[in-house]
Amino acid sequence: LVPSERATVASGPIHHETQQPVASEAESSNPDVPSLQQTKRSGMTMSSKRTAAGRRSGFQFLGVSRVLSSKRPLEGEQHGLKSTLHSGPQGAHLIERNCNEEVLSIMRADTANSACADCSAPLGTDAWAAINHGIFLCIRCCGVHRSLGTHISQCRSVDLDDWTTDQVANMKGNRASNAILEAHLPRGYKTPSCLDPVAVCADFIQAKYVRKEFIKAPTTEHTLSSYNIFDRRVSVMLRCRGRMAHASIEEGVLVCDVPGWSGGSFFVALDPSHECGPSASSSSSLAGPQDRPIDSRFVQVLGLKREVLVKFELANFAEVVLWLKALRGSAALADRSTIKQGWLTLLASSGFKRLKKRWLVLHASGLYFFKRETSGNYLPEIGLSSGDWRDVIKKPSVQGIDWGHTKEDYWIHIKCQGHSKHFQIAAPEEGIRDAWLQELFNWVGWQCRPSSSGSASLGSPLPMPLEPSDTSTTTTTTTTSNANPVGSPFTSQTPKKSPTETE
């Protein structure tokens, strides 16, 4: 605003040498003429006024016709691209770019590019891309790639960012990139889905692009035992209430011990038909703002009929990543087929008193005791200690095995670490007992020969492979100095008779 004789509107370019207006001394002292600061604050329109001195005073407004008479070339025009903005009466508008159409045509050329390269989320025109890997991503996985740094991934929007011809030429697609970066996924390893928490996707992306674990074949092949988890604390949801439990996964079977619960404990035998994944809590759902999933610390296992077999909450997302990888790997490689099963008599831990008969099922994960006979040669899908399932002996807990006979039974004594009592079972015939001994030795990985009586323990010498027993030959025993601990009811190869039996 500059003082002038008449209030007029001038047209023409704004020149940089135009000085800021300064009101004259007469105008500033005249009360009828508002000051420049008052005009800016009030926003009033100045018009011509006659002052007491009889002269006109006013302000002149300089309108804007164009911003610059000469403009510099924009960054995109230096590479032969069209500008992203153009002038017009309605303001700035986005215009179509040639290179973006080429990227979209590459994306539509292969069906593998219609889903995210990392989590398989469906993609649209608002997809993102990692130009140095030549892949198309969803917005969530793109955020993980950006956090890795530009030396790992260089991300651009398919629709909103400018592309150069070199960047377009580097887009080889998801199929070709994953054929290299996912060439050697471990057995049982499942890539994350769009419903998994971001922590699961981030763990997979770091292993795939930073550590590059899947490019070369692993030195040791993944087996079912590679996904074992031992004694982790979780909060199991029982009747809509969380209870702290000790959980383990061994050879494809999830076992939970819940102290203070009337049910005691339970197990779930995983199967390839089971689905293991995140679950929403009771107060929230998986659908979040903008149709993006909300990260949940709840993990569940769905059964053959899509019912919830077990659901538990974990302390942090690191535990969620660990458990989802273990559950999915175990379910993919698990087999519920049993090694051996049959009826045996359970003996008292303090002697040879018979208690009850139990249906024993030997599985790769452990030796299970049931109240009733199970159907088929498969481990039940789920077992409750309040139901038919009574107990289990896990392979890592076995420390020693003794065997022998009395006048009535042929017994087996299994010494376990961490148990307050030892397991003693008896068979009516020697052949049945020796068949169980042979399978037990194979199960724990010991090479011992069943005989009329003997003892074997963890760390004992293994002089010969396992062979069927021959009762007509001399008894063969494999023992060590700690095979029969002090206080064990089986301190010799043949059990001692009580004074009453002697009489």
Buried (B, 14 or more C-beta within 10 A) or exposed (E): BBBBEEBEEEEEEEEEEEEEEEBEEEBEEBEEBBEBEEBEEEEEEBEEEEBEEEEEBBBBBBEEEEEEEEEEEEEBEEEEBBEBEEEEEEEEEEEEBEBBEBBBEBBEEBEBBBBBBBBBBEBEEEBBBBBBBBBBBBBBBBBBBBEBEEEBBBBBBBBEBBBBEEBBEBBBBBEBBBEEBBEEBBBBBBBBBBBBBBBBBBBBBBEBBEEEBBEEEEEEEBBBBBBBBEEBEBBBBBEEEBBEBBBBBBBBBBBBBBEEBEEBBBBBBBBEEBEBBBBBBEEEEBEEEEEBBBBBBBBBBBBEEEEEBBBBBBEEBEBBBBBBBBBBBBBBBBBBEBBBBEEBBBBEBEEBEEEEEBBBBBBBBBBBBBEEEBEEEBBBBBBEBEBBBBBBBBBBBBBBBBBBBBEEBBBBBBBBEEBEEBBBBBBEEBEBBBBBBBBBBBBBEBBBBBBBBBBBBBEBEBEEEBEEBEEEEEEBBBBBEEBBEEEBBBEEBEBEEEEEEEE
